[in-house]
Amino acid sequence: MNCLGSPLRLTCRIFLSFSLFSIAATAQMALSVQNVDFGNVQIGSSLIVPMTVTNNGKSNLTISQVIISGTGFAFVGPNLPITLAPRQGTALSVSFAPQTSTSVSGGVSVSYSGYWGGHNAAHFGSATAALSGTGAGSAYLSAPSSMNLGSIQVGSSQTQTLTVLNTGASSLSISAATISGSGFTISGLTFPYSLAAGASTNLYVTFLPTTSGTDNAALTLVSNASDPSVSVALTGSATSTSGTLGVTPGSMSFGNVTIGTTQTQNGSVTANGGSVTLTSTSSNNSAFTIGGLTLPVTLAAGQSVPFTVSFAPTTSSTVSANISFFTGNSGSVSETANGSGATTQHTVGLSWDGSTSPSITGYNVYRATSASGPYSRINSSLDASLSYSDSTVQSGQTYYYATTALDSAGAESSYSNEVQVVVPFP
């Protein structure tokens, strides 16, 4: 189309001029903001990092506001507003204070303005950048400062559990566990071993002496924790003399225990004079049982282990037992136990209708253990009421009851109808 001499020509020129103006405006105002990665930052601390902002346009730009998003991120300074000349850069300080040991993402938005063109018009814009960081907690490996594996016989062994704990806020890795010294070995973990924050794990330390005397060694745990090396002092002694087994108490008395229930008492066995291996136990009465022991178990000299004896009577009589403990060198030690089975005291409640005969002064209550008798009177005096409680019955027995009525002349009626009662056991 030929626009010359036509009003449309002006329209074409206006559109073209507007397009050129938009391109020029973009070149006049441009701001770049640097992404920031804080890396690992300790929980409970704060890291401040400068973030580079550059005016890439042709006009002065004034930064008026910085908005930060994301947990733990904050704008620190400098004070705003700040004006940047073309091609000039500056640093805005941003901080990261992690609250948890996780990766966190955030963002920054920088608002700015510039003035140019006709009537020095104001133009506004914003630029954004990404923020990232990871909270890191300290890791601390904790273990007992020392471990005494006691005194055992040469040629035997004693194993104890060593518990190590990560008391920090982040996981750690145990790379090695070494022992300097003889007579001790370790087992239970494959290295490297990862231990989560707050978690614990077990190592097993074994004392296996080859000569009599005292052995000392040091166990060293190496990790990437804040305390990279943790030591445990190990000690143990060996003797060529075999020990003997002692039991406490020497006897147990359970007293009266209700049939159908169980009563338990505690005891302990101790190695005296040297190490002893406890191999088995026995009770010669099934009413008494031994518990609380995992056999076989080797006791160092002076070491004790607890056990329990339970009494569960099945009859209402006094019974006893020998509780025996046997060692690997054919030795043994025993204690006695006794107790009685008891039944629950039951009461039979009786009631009846009154006699219709005149001049009745009271009633007698009779009891038999057979339906055919004989009956025996069980009330000590004449009962003027219409009820009676019999608390002299025995558990598991069957009884038959009848009553008679007496008048004022002392005459006694024949037996009433018979009632059968079965007393429960026990």
C-alpha positions in Angstrom: 0.0 0.0 0.0 1.3 3.5 -0.9 1.0 5.6 2.2 2.5 8.8 0.7 0.0 11.7 0.7 -2.3 9.6 2.6 -3.5 10.1 6.3 -2.5 6.4 6.8 1.2 7.4 6.4 1.0 9.2 9.7 -0.5 6.2 11.4 2.4 4.0 10.0 4.9 6.4 11.3 3.3 6.6 14.8 3.3 2.8 15.0 6.9 2.6 13.9 8.0 5.3 16.4 6.2 3.5 19.3 8.0 0.2 18.5 11.4 2.0 18.4 10.6 3.6 21.7 9.8 0.3 23.4 13.2 -1.1 22.4 14.9 2.0 23.6 13.1 1.8 27.0 14.3 -1.8 27.5 17.8 -0.8 26.8 17.6 2.1 29.2 16.6 0.1 32.3 18.1 -3.4 33.0 19.1 -4.9 36.4 20.7 -8.3 37.1 20.7 -10.1 40.4 23.0 -12.9 41.3 21.7 -16.3 42.6 23.1 -17.3 46.0 23.8 -20.8 47.3 24.7 -20.7 51.0 25.8 -24.4 51.1 25.8 -26.1 54.5 25.1 -23.8 57.5 25.2 -25.0 61.1 21.8 -25.0 62.8 21.7 -22.3 65.4 24.1 -20.0 63.5 23.6 -17.5 60.7 25.7 -16.9 57.5 25.6 -13.6 55.7 26.6 -13.6 52.0 26.9 -10.6 49.6 24.6 -10.8 46.6 25.8 -8.9 43.5 23.4 -6.5 41.8 24.4 -4.8 38.5 22.8 -1.9 36.5 23.1 -3.2 32.9 21.0 -0.3 31.5 21.8 3.2 30.2 20.1 5.2 32.9 20.6 5.6 36.6 18.5 3.1 38.6 17.3 3.4 42.2 16.8 0.2 44.3 13.9 0.9 46.6 12.9 -2.5 48.0 14.2 -6.0 48.6 11.7 -8.8 49.3 12.9 -12.2 50.6 11.0 -15.5 50.5 11.9 -18.8 52.0 12.3 -20.0 55.7 15.5 -18.9 57.3 16.5 -16.3 54.6 16.5 -12.5 55.4 17.7 -9.2 53.8 20.4 -7.7 56.0 21.4 -4.4 54.2 22.5 -1.9 53.3 19.9 0.7 53.9 17.7 1.6 50.9 17.2 3.4 48.6 20.5 2.9 46.6 21.2 4.5 43.2 23.4 2.8 40.7 24.9 4.5 37.7 24.9 2.6 34.3 27.3 -0.4 34.5 27.7 0.0 38.2 27.3 -2.9 40.7 26.8 -3.2 44.4 26.4 -5.9 47.0 23.2 -6.6 48.9 23.7 -8.7 52.0 21.4 -11.7 52.5 21.5 -14.1 55.5 20.6 -17.7 56.1 19.8 -19.1 59.6 18.5 -22.7 59.1 16.0 -24.1 61.6 16.2 -27.8 60.5 18.7 -30.1 58.9 17.1 -30.0 55.5 17.6 -28.2 52.2 15.7 -25.0 51.9 14.9 -22.9 48.8 13.9 -19.3 48.6 13.9 -16.2 46.4 14.7 -12.5 46.3 12.8 -9.8 44.4 14.5 -6.4 43.9 12.3 -3.4 43.0 13.9 -0.5 41.2 13.0 2.6 39.2 14.6 5.0 36.6 13.9 8.4 35.0 14.3 9.3 31.3 12.4 10.3 28.2 10.0 13.2 27.8 9.3 15.1 31.0 11.9 12.8 32.7 9.2 10.1 33.2 9.5 7.5 35.9 9.8 3.8 34.9 9.6 0.9 37.3 10.8 -2.7 37.3 11.9 -5.7 39.3 14.5 -8.4 39.1 14.5 -11.8 40.8 17.1 -14.4 41.9 17.1 -17.8 43.6 18.3 -18.5 47.2 19.2 -22.0 48.5 20.9 -23.5 51.5 21.1 -26.6 53.8 20.8 -26.7 57.5 23.6 -28.8 59.1 23.6 -30.0 62.7 26.7 -31.0 64.7 27.4 -34.7 65.3 29.0 -35.9 68.5 30.0 -39.5 69.2 29.6 -40.5 72.8 30.9 -43.7 74.5 31.8 -44.7 78.1 35.3 -43.6 79.1 36.2 -47.0 80.5 35.1 -50.6 80.6 36.2 -53.3 83.1 35.6 -56.8 81.9 36.3 -58.3 85.4 38.4 -61.2 86.4 38.2 -64.5 84.5 40.1 -67.8 84.2 42.9 -68.1 81.7 41.5 -69.8 78.5 37.9 -68.5 79.1 36.4 -65.4 77.7 34.1 -62.6 78.8 32.1 -60.4 76.4 30.4 -57.1 77.3 28.3 -54.7 75.3 29.7 -51.2 74.6 26.9 -48.7 73.5 27.9 -45.7 71.4 25.5 -42.8 70.8 25.3 -39.9 68.4 24.2 -37.0 70.7 24.3 -34.4 67.9 21.8 -33.1 65.5 23.1 -34.7 62.3 24.2 -38.1 61.2 27.8 -39.3 61.4 29.9 -42.1 60.0 32.1 -44.3 62.1 35.1 -45.3 59.9 37.1 -47.5 62.2 37.4 -49.1 65.7 40.8 -50.2 66.7 42.4 -51.7 69.9 45.9 -51.0 71.1 46.9 -53.7 73.6 46.5 -57.4 74.0 43.8 -59.7 75.3 40.8 -57.8 73.8 38.9 -58.0 70.5 35.8 -56.2 69.1 32.9 -57.3 67.0 29.4 -56.3 66.0 29.8 -53.5 63.4 30.9 -53.4 59.8 32.7 -50.1 58.9 32.0 -47.5 57.7 28.9 -47.5 59.9 26.3 -44.6 59.6 24.7 -43.4 62.9 21.7 -41.1 62.6 21.2 -38.1 64.9 20.1 -39.3 68.4 20.6 -43.0 67.5 22.8 -45.5 69.3 24.4 -48.8 68.4 26.4 -51.6 70.1 29.9 -52.9 69.9 30.9 -56.1 71.6 34.2 -56.2 73.5 35.6 -59.6 74.3 38.4 -60.3 76.9 40.3 -63.5 76.1 43.4 -63.6 78.3 46.3 -66.0 77.6 48.3 -65.5 80.7 47.4 -64.6 84.3 47.6 -61.0 85.4 46.0 -57.7 84.5 45.6 -56.6 80.9 45.0 -53.0 79.8 44.1 -51.6 76.3 42.5 -48.7 74.6 39.6 -48.8 72.1 39.6 -45.9 69.7 36.6 -45.0 67.6 37.2 -42.8 64.5 34.4 -40.9 62.8 33.6 -37.7 61.0 31.9 -36.2 64.0 32.9 -33.0 65.7 34.9 -35.1 68.1 36.6 -37.3 65.4 38.4 -39.6 67.9 36.8 -41.2 71.0 38.7 -43.5 73.3 37.6 -46.1 75.8 40.0 -47.5 78.4 39.7 -51.4 78.7 40.9 -53.4 81.6 40.6 -57.1 82.7 42.4 -59.6 84.8 43.0 -63.3 84.5 43.7 -66.0 87.0 44.7 -69.7 86.6 42.5 -70.7 89.5 38.9 -71.8 88.8 36.2 -70.2 90.9 33.2 -71.5 92.9 29.6 -70.6 92.7 27.6 -69.1 95.5 23.9 -68.5 95.8 21.9 -65.9 97.7 19.7 -66.3 99.6 20.3 -69.8 101.0 16.6 -70.5 101.3 13.3 -69.0 100.2 10.0 -69.2 102.1 6.9 -68.3 100.2 4.4 -68.8 103.1 0.7 -69.3 102.1 0.0 -68.8 98.4 -3.5 -69.1 97.0 -3.9 -72.1 94.8 -4.1 -71.0 91.1 -1.9 -68.0 91.6 1.9 -67.5 91.5 4.3 -65.8 93.8 7.9 -64.9 92.7 11.1 -64.2 94.7 14.5 -63.0 93.6 18.0 -64.4 94.1 21.5 -64.2 92.6 24.4 -66.4 92.0 28.0 -65.2 92.3 31.4 -66.4 91.1 33.9 -66.5 94.0 37.7 -66.7 93.7 37.8 -67.0 89.9 35.5 -67.2 86.8 32.7 -69.7 86.7 30.5 -70.9 83.8 26.9 -71.5 84.9 25.6 -74.3 82.6 22.2 -75.4 83.9 19.7 -75.2 86.8 17.1 -77.6 88.2 14.2 -77.8 90.6 13.0 -81.2 92.1 9.5 -80.0 92.6 7.4 -78.7 89.6 5.6 -76.2 91.8 8.8 -74.2 91.9 10.3 -72.9 88.7 13.6 -71.0 88.0 13.6 -68.0 85.6 15.6 -64.9 84.6 18.7 -66.7 83.4 20.1 -67.2 79.8 22.4 -70.2 79.9 25.2 -70.9 79.6 26.8 -67.7 81.1 30.3 -67.1 82.2 30.8 -65.1 85.4 34.0 -63.3 86.1 35.4 -63.4 89.7 33.1 -61.4 91.9 30.4 -61.0 89.2 26.7 -61.9 90.0 23.7 -62.6 87.9 20.1 -62.5 89.1 17.5 -65.2 88.9 13.9 -65.7 90.0 12.0 -68.6 91.7 8.3 -68.8 91.2 5.9 -70.9 93.4 2.5 -72.0 91.9 0.8 -74.4 94.3 -1.7 -76.9 93.1 -2.7 -78.5 96.4 -3.6 -77.2 99.8 -0.5 -78.6 101.5 3.1 -77.5 102.5 5.7 -78.4 99.9 9.4 -77.8 99.4 12.1 -78.1 96.7 15.8 -78.0 96.1 16.9 -75.3 93.7 20.2 -76.3 92.1 22.8 -74.5 89.9 25.4 -76.4 88.0 28.8 -75.2 86.6 31.0 -76.3 83.7 33.6 -78.0 86.0 30.9 -80.3 87.5 30.4 -78.1 90.6 27.0 -77.1 91.9 25.3 -75.1 94.6 21.7 -75.4 95.9 19.2 -73.5 98.0 15.9 -74.7 99.5 12.4 -73.3 98.8 9.1 -74.0 100.6 5.6 -72.8 100.6 2.0 -73.8 101.3 -1.0 -73.9 99.0 -4.0 -72.0 100.4 -7.6 -72.0 99.3 -10.0 -69.0 99.3 -12.3 -68.8 102.3 -15.9 -69.1 101.0 -19.2 -68.4 102.8 -22.5 -70.0 102.0 -25.5 -67.7 102.6 -28.8 -69.4 103.5 -32.4 -68.0 103.8 -35.8 -69.5 104.1 -39.5 -68.8 104.5 -40.8 -68.7 108.1 -43.0 -71.5 109.5 -46.7 -71.0 109.5 -47.1 -72.8 112.8 -48.0 -70.8 115.9 -45.6 -69.9 118.7 -42.4 -70.4 116.7 -39.4 -69.1 118.7 -36.5 -69.8 116.2 -34.8 -72.1 113.8 -31.9 -74.6 113.7 -29.6 -75.1 110.6 -28.3 -78.5 109.8 -25.6 -79.6 107.3 -24.4 -82.9 105.8 -21.8 -83.9 103.2 -24.2 -86.5 101.7 -27.7 -86.3 100.5 -28.6 -89.2 102.8 -27.0 -87.6 105.8 -26.2 -87.7 108.6 -27.0 -84.0 109.4 -25.3 -82.0 112.1 -26.5 -78.8 113.6 -24.1 -75.9 112.7 -25.7 -72.9 114.5 -24.5 -72.5 118.1 -27.8 -71.0 119.3 -31.3 -70.8 118.2 -31.6 -68.5 115.1 -34.6 -66.2 115.4 -34.1 -64.7 111.9 -34.8 -66.3 108.6 -31.2 -66.4 107.3 -27.8 -67.9 108.2 -24.2 -67.5 106.9 -21.9 -70.6 107.0 -18.2 -69.6 106.8 -16.8 -73.0 107.8 -17.0 -74.6 104.4 -14.0 -75.8 102.4 -13.1 -75.2 98.8 -14.2 -77.8 96.3 -16.7 -79.5 98.7 -20.4 -80.2 98.3 -22.8 -79.6 101.2 -26.5 -80.3 101.9 -28.5 -78.0 104.2 -31.9 -78.2 105.9 -33.6 -76.3 108.7 -36.1 -77.1 111.6 -38.4 -74.8 113.5 -38.9 -74.8 117.4 -42.0 -73.6 119.2 -42.3 -72.1 122.6 -42.7 -75.5 124.2 -39.3 -76.6 122.8 -40.9 -79.0 120.2 -38.8 -79.2 117.0 -40.2 -79.8 113.6 -38.9 -82.3 111.1 -36.3 -81.2 108.4 -37.3 -78.8 105.8 -36.6 -79.5 102.1 -32.9 -80.1 101.4 -30.7 -77.6 99.5 -27.4 -78.6 97.8 -24.5 -76.2 97.6 -21.2 -76.8 95.7 -18.3 -74.6 97.0 -15.9 -73.6 94.2 -12.2 -74.4 94.2 -9.9 -73.0 95.3 
